[in-house]
Amino acid sequence: MKKVLVLLVAGLFVSACTWVELSDDGKKIRIVTPADVKTCKKIGTVNVALKDKIAGFDRDEDKVKRELENLARNTAIEMDGKADSIVPSSPIKDGKQTFDVYNCVNPGAK
């Protein structure tokens, strides 16, 4: 019984942690809707993944979503320095998600 209680407490503590911090450069990337990128230039796609279960326990869905977005923003900024917006292009499944990456501020830039 004591082991079960320890595992439950540890699972709750771990699920409360945020593991993917948004970088200063990642903060420059906006998360937008498909309607927001109609006049933007698509410059690529990023696939991101993280653990959605720890010790057999599901992590909080909102935290997983936020961390996937942070990871996508941190990754998108590395795309030739042209990315400024991302749009989720798939649902979250097993801790994985795909985002389309856009340049909206200056879509004609080379």
Phi and psi in degrees as GROMACS dihedral restraints (atoms count N, CA, C in turn):
[ dihedral_restraints ]
;  ai    aj    ak    al  type     phi  dphi    fc
    3     4     5     6     1   -63.3    20    10
    4     5     6     7     1   -40.1    20    10
    6     7     8     9     1   -63.8    20    10
    7     8     9    10     1   -40.7    20    10
    9    10    11    12     1   -62.5    20    10
   10    11    12    13     1   -44.2    20    10
   12    13    14    15     1   -62.7    20    10
   13    14    15    16     1   -42.5    20    10
   15    16    17    18     1   -62.4    20    10
   16    17    18    19     1   -43.7    20    10
   18    19    20    21     1   -63.5    20    10
   19    20    21    22     1   -40.7    20    10
   21    22    23    24     1   -63.8    20    10
   22    23    24    25     1   -46.0    20    10
   24    25    26    27     1   -63.8    20    10
   25    26    27    28     1   -44.0    20    10
   27    28    29    30     1   -62.7    20    10
   28    29    30    31     1   -41.3    20    10
   30    31    32    33     1   -62.6    20    10
   31    32    33    34     1   -42.3    20    10
   33    34    35    36     1   -66.3    20    10
   34    35    36    37     1   -40.6    20    10
   36    37    38    39     1   -64.1    20    10
   37    38    39    40     1   -46.7    20    10
   39    40    41    42     1   -64.8    20    10
   40    41    42    43     1   -39.4    20    10
   42    43    44    45     1   -68.3    20    10
   43    44    45    46     1   -19.1    20    10
   45    46    47    48     1   -84.6    20    10
   46    47    48    49     1   -14.2    20    10
   48    49    50    51     1   -76.8    20    10
   49    50    51    52     1   146.6    20    10
   51    52    53    54     1  -106.1    20    10
   52    53    54    55     1   119.8    20    10
   54    55    56    57     1  -100.0    20    10
   55    56    57    58     1   -25.0    20    10
   57    58    59    60     1  -106.6    20    10
   58    59    60    61     1   104.2    20    10
   60    61    62    63     1   -86.7    20    10
   61    62    63    64     1   145.3    20    10
   63    64    65    66     1   -79.8    20    10
   64    65    66    67     1   126.0    20    10
   66    67    68    69     1   -73.7    20    10
   67    68    69    70     1   164.0    20    10
   69    70    71    72     1   -60.0    20    10
   70    71    72    73     1   -41.5    20    10
   72    73    74    75     1   -68.2    20    10
   73    74    75    76     1   -37.7    20    10
   75    76    77    78     1   -61.4    20    10
   76    77    78    79     1   -28.2    20    10
   78    79    80    81     1   -64.7    20    10
   79    80    81    82     1   -17.6    20    10
   81    82    83    84     1   -77.5    20    10
   82    83    84    85     1   -14.3    20    10
   84    85    86    87     1   -92.9    20    10
   85    86    87    88     1   127.2    20    10
   87    88    89    90     1   -92.1    20    10
   88    89    90    91     1   149.1    20    10
   90    91    92    93     1  -101.6    20    10
   91    92    93    94     1   117.9    20    10
   93    94    95    96     1  -128.7    20    10
   94    95    96    97     1   178.3    20    10
   96    97    98    99     1   -99.1    20    10
   97    98    99   100     1   164.2    20    10
   99   100   101   102     1   -56.3    20    10
  100   101   102   103     1   -34.0    20    10
  102   103   104   105     1   -64.8    20    10
  103   104   105   106     1   -27.7    20    10
  105   106   107   108     1   -76.9    20    10
  106   107   108   109     1   -13.7    20    10
  108   109   110   111     1  -112.1    20    10
  109   110   111   112     1    18.6    20    10
  111   112   113   114     1   -60.8    20    10
  112   113   114   115     1   -32.7    20    10
  114   115   116   117     1  -104.6    20    10
  115   116   117   118     1    13.2    20    10
  117   118   119   120     1   -96.4    20    10
  118   119   120   121     1   165.5    20    10
  120   121   122   123     1  -103.5    20    10
  121   122   123   124     1   121.7    20    10
  123   124   125   126     1   -74.5    20    10
  124   125   126   127     1   127.9    20    10
  126   127   128   129     1  -114.6    20    10
  127   128   129   130     1    -1.0    20    10
  129   130   131   132     1   159.3    20    10
  130   131   132   133     1  -169.7    20    10
  132   133   134   135     1  -138.5    20    10
  133   134   135   136     1   143.8    20    10
  135   136   137   138     1  -123.5    20    10
  136   137   138   139     1   138.7    20    10
  138   139   140   141     1  -110.4    20    10
  139   140   141   142     1   125.0    20    10
  141   142   143   144     1  -123.2    20    10
  142   143   144   145     1   153.1    20    10
  144   145   146   147     1  -152.2    20    10
  145   146   147   148     1   149.5    20    10
  147   148   149   150     1  -156.2    20    10
  148   149   150   151     1   174.0    20    10
  150   151   152   153     1   -75.0    20    10
  151   152   153   154     1   124.3    20    10
  153   154   155   156     1  -103.0    20    10
  154   155   156   157     1    -2.1    20    10
  156   157   158   159     1  -134.9    20    10
  157   158   159   160     1   138.1    20    10
  159   160   161   162     1  -127.6    20    10
  160   161   162   163     1   124.6    20    10
  162   163   164   165     1    52.5    20    10
  163   164   165   166     1    37.3    20    10
  165   166   167   168     1    83.4    20    10
  166   167   168   169     1    -3.0    20    10
  168   169   170   171     1  -101.3    20    10
  169   170   171   172     1   137.1    20    10
  171   172   173   174     1   -68.6    20    10
  172   173   174   175     1   135.9    20    10
  174   175   176   177     1   -79.3    20    10
  175   176   177   178     1   160.7    20    10
  177   178   179   180     1   -58.2    20    10
  178   179   180   181     1   126.6    20    10
  180   181   182   183     1   -58.8    20    10
  181   182   183   184     1   -41.3    20    10
  183   184   185   186     1   -64.8    20    10
  184   185   186   187     1   -38.0    20    10
  186   187   188   189     1   -69.2    20    10
  187   188   189   190     1   -40.5    20    10
  189   190   191   192     1   -62.0    20    10
  190   191   192   193     1   -45.5    20    10
  192   193   194   195     1   -58.4    20    10
  193   194   195   196     1   -48.3    20    10
  195   196   197   198     1   -62.9    20    10
  196   197   198   199     1   -41.8    20    10
  198   199   200   201     1   -68.7    20    10
  199   200   201   202     1   -37.6    20    10
  201   202   203   204     1   -63.6    20    10
  202   203   204   205     1   -41.3    20    10
  204   205   206   207     1   -63.1    20    10
  205   206   207   208     1   -44.1    20    10
  207   208   209   210     1   -60.6    20    10
  208   209   210   211     1   -44.6    20    10
  210   211   212   213     1   -63.2    20    10
  211   212   213   214     1   -41.8    20    10
  213   214   215   216     1   -64.9    20    10
  214   215   216   217     1   -41.9    20    10
  216   217   218   219     1   -65.4    20    10
  217   218   219   220     1   -43.2    20    10
  219   220   221   222     1   -62.7    20    10
  220   221   222   223     1   -36.0    20    10
  222   223   224   225     1   -77.2    20    10
  223   224   225   226     1   -40.8    20    10
  225   226   227   228     1   -61.8    20    10
  226   227   228   229     1   -33.9    20    10
  228   229   230   231     1   -63.1    20    10
  229   230   231   232     1   -21.2    20    10
  231   232   233   234     1   -81.4    20    10
  232   233   234   235     1    -2.8    20    10
  234   235   236   237     1   -84.8    20    10
  235   236   237   238     1    81.1    20    10
  237   238   239   240     1    56.5    20    10
  238   239   240   241     1    16.4    20    10
  240   241   242   243     1    67.3    20    10
  241   242   243   244     1    13.0    20    10
  243   244   245   246     1  -100.5    20    10
  244   245   246   247     1   -15.9    20    10
  246   247   248   249     1   -70.9    20    10
  247   248   249   250     1   139.8    20    10
  249   250   251   252     1  -140.1    20    10
  250   251   252   253     1    -6.6    20    10
  252   253   254   255     1  -148.4    20    10
  253   254   255   256     1   147.7    20    10
  255   256   257   258     1  -131.3    20    10
  256   257   258   259     1   151.8    20    10
  258   259   260   261     1  -130.8    20    10
  259   260   261   262     1   125.3    20    10
  261   262   263   264     1   -60.1    20    10
  262   263   264   265     1   128.4    20    10
  264   265   266   267     1  -115.0    20    10
  265   266   267   268     1     4.1    20    10
  267   268   269   270     1  -148.3    20    10
  268   269   270   271     1   158.9    20    10
  270   271   272   273     1   -75.0    20    10
  271   272   273   274     1   165.1    20    10
  273   274   275   276     1   -77.0    20    10
  274   275   276   277     1   127.5    20    10
  276   277   278   279     1  -141.2    20    10
  277   278   279   280     1   119.5    20    10
  279   280   281   282     1    54.5    20    10
  280   281   282   283     1    38.8    20    10
  282   283   284   285     1    76.6    20    10
  283   284   285   286     1    16.6    20    10
  285   286   287   288     1  -123.6    20    10
  286   287   288   289     1   147.9    20    10
  288   289   290   291     1  -157.2    20    10
  289   290   291   292     1   151.3    20    10
  291   292   293   294     1  -113.0    20    10
  292   293   294   295     1   141.1    20    10
  294   295   296   297     1  -129.1    20    10
  295   296   297   298     1   138.2    20    10
  297   298   299   300     1   -87.0    20    10
  298   299   300   301     1   143.1    20    10
  300   301   302   303     1  -113.6    20    10
  301   302   303   304     1   133.5    20    10
  303   304   305   306     1  -130.4    20    10
  304   305   306   307     1   156.9    20    10
  306   307   308   309     1  -112.6    20    10
  307   308   309   310     1   113.3    20    10
  309   310   311   312     1  -110.0    20    10
  310   311   312   313     1   -27.8    20    10
  312   313   314   315     1   -70.6    20    10
  313   314   315   316     1   -42.4    20    10
  315   316   317   318     1  -140.4    20    10
  316   317   318   319     1    70.2    20    10
  318   319   320   321     1   -65.4    20    10
  319   320   321   322     1   -16.2    20    10
  321   322   323   324     1   -88.8    20    10
  322   323   324   325     1    -1.1    20    10
  324   325   326   327     1   -66.9    20    10
  325   326   327   328     1   144.9    20    10
